[in-house]
Amino acid sequence: MRPTPLTVSQLNNYIKTLVDRDEFLNNVYIKGEISNFKRHYTGHLYFTLKDGDSLIKCVMFKTYTSYLKFEPEDGMSVLILGTVAVYERDGVYQIYAKGMEADGLGALHVAYEQLKEKLAAKGMFAEEHKKKIPILPKSIGVVTSKTGSVVKDIINVTTRRFPKVNIRIYPAAVQGEGAAETIVTGIKYFNEMKNVDTIIIARGGGSLEDLWPFNEEITANAIFESEIPIISAVGHETDFTIADFVADLRAPTPSAAGELAVPDINEITWKLANIRRNLSTLLNKKIEVMEQRYKRIINSVVFKNPTSGIRQRVLSVDAYSQRLESAIQLKNKNVKINLTKLISKLDGLSPLKTLSRGYSVIQDKDNNVIKSVKELKKDDKINLVLNDGNATAQVL
């Protein structure tokens, strides 16, 4: 008797049931290298996990991707916690990942480096975007935990250095879930109220995980978008957060932030006293120079005999006047002589002068001068121009 054959669906369903019932496969912890990574538009992650000899397909649904502290990439070595299941339709098995962390450096460190690189590429660390910290602030806003030594240190340092400064505290969570949101809210609060000149965001030292709220992108964006200058004072001197790179000024410690935010009143007082002394010295020297100049002027000839200069100038004017008058007379004389010569020359060339000596000018009827007898004909009427008048004649 031949056995009843199974359908493909029945076989896949049977294998799926076996896998689902296996407690070990329901909670596997596996490491490998990511390849063929793809983030679907739905938010789900699809990739392959492989080692030197084998590979297995993996899926991480959007529900779990929100807990990732870094962006998975091809070639990244990771540790995955998930469930092995059979995709019944295609008859393949794969891992449904519930959690993922970087192997080696750790997920937080990878996320830190990725965000740092991303924000640097946007220019958010560039010096050109840094705002100047006010020299004499009237009020300082501090975003930090309302309890602990950090807020006390900042208050003590700032009020000791500059007693008249007003400190406004915005209590924020600086560690744990949701801390970044409270820090962002504090920064936005001071920007909306515009009641401070400088903002300090601060907390004490801790691990990378403890400082993580200051490494989140929303915190970096809030710092970058703040219209009020921000001093970042997070952790110890060796701790560097994303907030430190974006802020307008980094302080190695919260106490140092207090020193950077306000000037030392004693130093200002000393500088003002020194400036006052220098001004007094310069003013005395200026007065001394002006007195010497005054004495020189008082003892000068102008003040002792003020009309002397005027008399000298009057004599000079008279001398110039005489010279000018002589020059004009000489010029007139020369012009008159030249004019007489020209008149004589012109008179000698005048036809009237010739007529006065008994000569006459003969003109035809059109008043054209006749210069030759060849131009005359019998019975032509001609005009005779004499010294004392005109006469008409006829050629015979």
C-alpha positions as CSV (number, residue, x, y, z in Angstrom):
1,M,0.0,0.0,0.0
2,R,1.5,3.3,-1.1
3,P,1.6,6.2,1.5
4,T,-0.5,9.2,1.0
5,P,1.7,12.0,-0.3
6,L,1.9,15.4,1.5
7,T,1.4,18.7,-0.2
8,V,4.2,21.2,-0.1
9,S,2.1,23.4,2.2
10,Q,1.6,20.5,4.6
11,L,5.3,19.8,4.7
12,N,6.2,23.5,5.3
13,N,3.6,23.7,7.9
14,Y,4.9,20.6,9.7
15,I,8.5,22.0,9.7
16,K,7.2,25.4,10.9
17,T,5.4,23.6,13.8
18,L,8.5,21.8,14.8
19,V,10.6,25.0,14.8
20,D,8.0,27.0,16.7
21,R,7.9,24.3,19.5
22,D,11.6,24.3,19.9
23,E,12.4,26.5,22.9
24,F,16.1,26.9,21.9
25,L,15.1,28.3,18.5
26,N,12.6,30.6,20.1
27,N,15.4,32.5,21.9
28,V,18.7,32.4,20.0
29,Y,21.7,34.7,20.6
30,I,23.9,34.8,17.5
31,K,26.7,36.9,16.1
32,G,27.7,37.5,12.5
33,E,28.4,40.1,9.8
34,I,25.7,42.1,8.2
35,S,25.3,41.9,4.4
36,N,22.6,42.9,1.9
37,F,21.2,45.4,4.4
38,K,18.0,47.2,3.4
39,R,15.8,49.5,5.3
40,H,12.2,49.2,3.9
41,Y,10.0,52.2,3.6
42,T,7.8,50.7,6.2
43,G,10.6,50.9,8.7
44,H,11.4,47.2,8.7
45,L,15.0,46.0,8.4
46,Y,16.0,43.2,6.0
47,F,19.5,41.8,5.9
48,T,21.6,38.6,5.9
49,L,23.8,37.5,8.8
50,K,26.9,35.5,7.7
51,D,30.1,34.1,8.9
52,G,33.0,32.4,7.0
53,D,30.9,29.4,6.0
54,S,27.2,30.1,6.2
55,L,24.5,32.7,6.1
56,I,20.9,33.2,7.3
57,K,18.3,35.8,6.4
58,C,17.1,38.1,9.1
59,V,14.2,40.5,9.6
60,M,13.8,43.2,12.3
61,F,10.3,44.7,12.4
62,K,9.8,48.4,13.0
63,T,8.5,47.7,16.5
64,Y,12.0,46.7,17.6
65,T,14.1,49.1,15.4
66,S,13.1,52.1,17.5
67,Y,15.3,50.7,20.3
68,L,18.4,50.6,18.2
69,K,21.2,52.9,19.4
70,F,23.0,52.8,16.0
71,E,22.4,52.5,12.3
72,P,23.3,49.0,11.0
73,E,25.5,48.8,7.9
74,D,26.9,46.2,5.6
75,G,30.1,44.7,7.0
76,M,29.3,45.5,10.6
77,S,29.8,42.7,13.1
78,V,26.7,42.4,15.4
79,L,25.1,40.4,18.1
80,I,21.5,39.5,17.6
81,L,18.8,38.2,19.9
82,G,15.8,36.7,18.1
83,T,13.6,33.9,17.1
84,V,14.2,31.3,14.3
85,A,11.0,30.8,12.3
86,V,9.9,29.3,9.0
87,Y,8.4,31.5,6.4
88,E,5.8,28.9,5.3
89,R,5.0,30.4,1.9
90,D,8.6,30.1,0.6
91,G,9.7,27.2,2.7
92,V,12.7,29.1,4.1
93,Y,13.7,29.8,7.7
94,Q,15.0,33.0,9.0
95,I,15.7,35.0,12.1
96,Y,13.2,37.5,13.5
97,A,15.5,39.8,15.4
98,K,14.2,41.5,18.5
99,G,17.4,43.2,19.6
100,M,20.8,44.1,18.1
101,E,24.1,45.5,19.4
102,A,27.4,46.1,17.8
103,D,30.0,43.4,18.5
104,G,33.4,44.7,19.8
105,L,33.1,48.5,20.4
106,G,29.5,48.4,21.5
107,A,26.3,49.8,20.1
108,L,26.5,53.1,22.0
109,H,30.0,53.8,20.8
110,V,29.1,53.0,17.2
111,A,26.0,55.2,17.4
112,Y,28.1,58.0,18.9
113,E,30.6,57.8,16.0
114,Q,27.9,57.6,13.4
115,L,26.0,60.7,14.8
116,K,29.3,62.6,15.2
117,E,30.2,62.0,11.6
118,K,26.7,62.8,10.4
119,L,26.5,66.2,12.2
120,A,30.0,67.1,11.2
121,A,29.1,66.6,7.6
122,K,26.2,69.0,8.1
123,G,28.6,71.6,9.4
124,M,27.1,71.7,12.9
125,F,30.5,71.7,14.5
126,A,31.9,74.5,12.3
127,E,33.5,77.5,14.1
128,E,31.5,79.9,11.9
129,H,28.3,78.9,13.6
130,K,29.7,79.5,17.1
131,K,28.1,82.4,19.0
132,K,30.2,84.6,21.3
133,I,29.6,84.2,25.0
134,P,28.5,87.5,26.6
135,I,31.2,89.2,28.7
136,L,29.0,90.7,31.3
137,P,25.8,88.6,31.5
138,K,22.9,89.8,33.6
139,S,21.3,86.3,33.8
140,I,22.4,82.7,33.2
141,G,20.2,79.8,32.6
142,V,21.3,76.3,33.8
143,V,19.7,73.2,32.4
144,T,20.7,70.3,34.8
145,S,19.4,68.2,37.6
146,K,17.9,70.3,40.4
147,T,19.7,68.1,43.0
148,G,23.3,67.1,43.3
149,S,26.7,68.8,43.3
150,V,26.6,70.1,39.7
151,V,24.0,72.8,40.2
152,K,25.6,73.8,43.6
153,D,29.1,74.1,42.0
154,I,27.8,76.3,39.2
155,I,25.9,78.6,41.6
156,N,28.9,78.8,44.0
157,V,31.5,79.6,41.3
158,T,29.4,82.1,39.3
159,T,28.1,84.0,42.4
160,R,31.6,84.1,43.9
161,R,33.2,85.5,40.7
162,F,30.3,87.8,39.8
163,P,27.8,88.3,42.7
164,K,25.3,90.4,40.8
165,V,24.6,87.7,38.2
166,N,21.1,86.1,38.3
167,I,21.0,82.3,38.0
168,R,17.9,80.6,36.6
169,I,17.7,76.8,37.0
170,Y,15.6,74.6,34.7
171,P,15.4,71.2,36.4
172,A,16.0,68.5,33.8
173,A,16.6,64.8,33.8
174,V,20.2,64.2,32.8
175,Q,20.2,60.4,32.7
176,G,17.9,57.6,31.6
177,E,14.9,57.3,29.3
178,G,13.4,60.6,28.2
179,A,16.2,62.7,29.6
180,A,17.1,64.1,26.2
181,E,13.6,65.4,25.8
182,T,13.7,67.3,29.1
183,I,17.1,68.9,28.2
184,V,15.7,70.0,24.8
185,T,12.6,71.4,26.6
186,G,14.9,73.4,28.9
187,I,16.8,74.9,26.0
188,K,13.6,75.9,24.2
189,Y,12.2,77.3,27.4
190,F,15.0,79.8,27.8
191,N,14.9,80.7,24.1
192,E,11.2,81.4,24.3
193,M,11.3,83.4,27.5
194,K,14.5,85.3,26.4
195,N,15.2,85.9,30.1
196,V,18.9,84.8,30.1
197,D,22.1,85.8,28.3
198,T,23.8,82.5,28.4
199,I,22.7,78.9,28.8
200,I,24.8,76.2,30.6
201,I,23.8,72.5,30.1
202,A,25.6,70.4,32.6
203,R,25.9,67.1,34.5
204,G,28.6,65.2,36.3
205,G,30.7,62.4,35.0
206,G,29.6,58.9,34.2
207,S,29.7,56.1,31.6
208,L,28.9,56.6,28.0
209,E,25.4,55.2,28.7
210,D,24.9,57.7,31.6
211,L,25.9,60.6,29.4
212,W,23.9,59.4,26.4
213,P,21.1,62.1,26.6
214,F,23.8,64.6,25.6
215,N,24.7,62.4,22.6
216,E,21.3,62.2,21.0
217,E,20.4,64.0,17.8
218,I,17.5,65.9,19.2
219,T,19.8,67.5,21.9
220,A,22.3,68.4,19.2
221,N,19.7,70.1,17.1
222,A,18.3,72.0,20.0
223,I,21.7,73.4,20.9
224,F,22.5,74.3,17.2
225,E,19.2,76.1,16.8
226,S,19.4,78.0,20.1
227,E,19.6,81.8,19.6
228,I,21.2,82.1,23.0
229,P,24.8,81.0,23.4
230,I,25.3,77.6,25.0
231,I,28.1,76.3,27.2
232,S,28.3,72.5,27.4
233,A,29.7,71.2,30.7
234,V,29.0,67.4,30.6
235,G,31.1,64.9,32.5
236,H,34.7,65.1,33.4
237,E,37.5,66.7,31.5
238,T,38.2,63.6,29.5
239,D,34.5,63.0,28.6
240,F,33.4,64.4,25.2
241,T,29.8,64.3,24.1
242,I,28.1,65.4,20.9
243,A,26.7,68.4,22.9
244,D,30.3,69.5,23.5
245,F,31.0,69.7,19.7
246,V,27.8,71.5,18.8
247,A,27.8,74.0,21.7
248,D,29.2,77.4,21.3
249,L,31.8,76.7,24.1
250,R,32.8,73.5,25.9
251,A,33.8,73.5,29.5
252,P,35.8,70.6,30.9
253,T,33.7,70.5,34.1
254,P,30.5,72.2,35.4
255,S,32.6,74.4,37.7
256,A,34.7,75.5,34.7
257,A,31.5,76.4,33.0
258,G,30.7,78.8,35.8
259,E,34.1,80.4,35.4
260,L,33.7,80.7,31.6
261,A,30.1,82.1,31.9
262,V,31.0,85.1,34.1
263,P,34.1,87.3,34.6
264,D,35.9,87.6,37.9
265,I,34.6,90.8,39.6
266,N,38.0,91.2,41.4
267,E,39.8,91.1,38.1
268,I,37.4,93.6,36.5
269,T,37.8,95.9,39.5
270,W,41.6,95.7,39.2
271,K,41.5,96.4,35.4
272,L,39.2,99.4,35.9
273,A,41.4,100.8,38.6
274,N,44.4,100.3,36.3
275,I,42.6,102.0,33.4
276,R,41.6,104.9,35.8
277,R,45.3,105.3,36.8
278,N,46.4,105.2,33.2
279,L,43.8,107.8,32.2
280,S,44.8,110.0,35.1
281,T,48.5,109.8,34.0
282,L,47.7,110.5,30.4
283,L,45.4,113.4,31.3
284,N,48.1,115.0,33.5
285,K,50.6,114.7,30.7
286,K,48.1,116.2,28.3
287,I,47.5,119.1,30.6
288,E,51.3,119.6,31.0
289,V,51.8,119.7,27.2
290,M,48.9,122.1,26.8
291,E,50.4,124.4,29.5
292,Q,53.7,124.5,27.8
293,R,52.1,125.3,24.5
294,Y,50.0,128.0,26.1
295,K,53.2,129.6,27.6
296,R,54.9,129.5,24.2
297,I,51.9,131.3,22.6
298,I,51.7,133.9,25.4
299,N,55.4,134.7,25.0
300,S,55.3,134.9,21.2
301,V,55.7,138.2,19.3
302,V,52.1,138.0,18.1
303,F,50.8,138.4,21.6
304,K,53.4,140.9,22.8
305,N,53.0,143.2,19.7
306,P,50.0,142.0,17.7
307,T,50.1,145.1,15.3
308,S,53.6,144.4,14.2
309,G,52.6,141.7,11.7
310,I,49.8,143.9,10.4
311,R,52.2,146.9,9.8
312,Q,54.6,144.6,7.9
313,R,51.8,143.4,5.7
314,V,50.5,147.0,5.1
315,L,54.0,148.0,3.9
316,S,54.1,144.9,1.6
317,V,50.7,145.8,0.2
318,D,51.9,149.4,-0.5
319,A,55.0,148.2,-2.2
320,Y,53.0,145.8,-4.4
321,S,50.6,148.6,-5.3
322,Q,53.4,150.9,-6.4
323,R,55.0,148.1,-8.5
324,L,51.6,147.3,-10.0
325,E,50.9,151.0,-10.8
326,S,54.3,151.4,-12.5
327,A,53.8,148.3,-14.5
328,I,50.4,149.5,-15.7
329,Q,51.7,152.9,-16.8
330,L,54.6,151.3,-18.7
331,K,52.2,148.9,-20.4
332,N,49.9,151.8,-21.4
333,K,52.8,153.8,-22.8
334,N,54.1,150.9,-24.9
335,V,50.5,150.2,-26.2
336,K,50.1,153.9,-27.1
337,I,53.4,154.0,-29.1
338,N,52.5,150.8,-31.0
339,L,49.0,152.1,-31.7
340,T,50.4,155.4,-33.1
341,K,52.7,153.4,-35.5
342,L,49.8,151.3,-36.7
343,I,47.6,154.3,-37.3
344,S,50.4,156.0,-39.4
345,K,50.9,152.8,-41.4
346,L,47.1,152.5,-41.9
347,D,46.8,156.1,-42.9
348,G,49.5,155.8,-45.5
349,L,47.7,152.9,-47.1
350,S,44.2,154.6,-47.1
351,P,42.8,155.5,-50.6
352,L,41.3,158.7,-49.1
353,K,44.9,159.9,-48.4
354,T,45.7,159.3,-52.1
355,L,42.5,161.2,-53.2
356,S,43.5,164.2,-51.1
357,R,46.6,164.6,-53.2
358,G,44.5,165.2,-56.5
359,Y,43.9,161.6,-57.6
360,S,40.5,160.1,-58.3
361,V,38.9,156.7,-58.7
362,I,36.9,155.8,-61.8
363,Q,34.0,153.4,-61.4
364,D,31.6,151.9,-64.0
365,K,27.8,152.0,-63.6
366,D,28.0,149.0,-61.3
367,N,30.5,150.7,-59.1
368,N,33.4,148.5,-60.2
369,V,36.8,150.2,-60.3
370,I,38.1,150.7,-63.8
371,K,41.8,150.0,-63.9
372,S,42.5,150.2,-67.7
373,V,41.3,152.3,-70.7
374,K,40.6,149.0,-72.4
375,E,37.6,148.7,-70.1
376,L,36.1,151.9,-71.4
377,K,33.9,152.5,-74.5
378,K,32.6,155.6,-76.1
379,D,29.5,157.0,-74.5
380,D,30.0,154.9,-71.3
381,K,28.8,156.7,-68.3
382,I,31.4,156.6,-65.5
383,N,31.5,157.7,-61.8
384,L,34.3,159.8,-60.6
385,V,35.2,159.5,-56.9
386,L,37.1,162.6,-55.7
387,N,38.4,163.7,-52.4
388,D,35.4,165.9,-51.6
389,G,32.6,164.0,-53.5
390,N,31.4,162.1,-56.5
391,A,30.7,163.3,-60.1
392,T,29.3,161.6,-63.2
393,A,31.0,161.8,-66.6
394,Q,30.7,160.4,-70.2
395,V,33.4,158.9,-72.3
396,L,33.9,160.9,-75.6
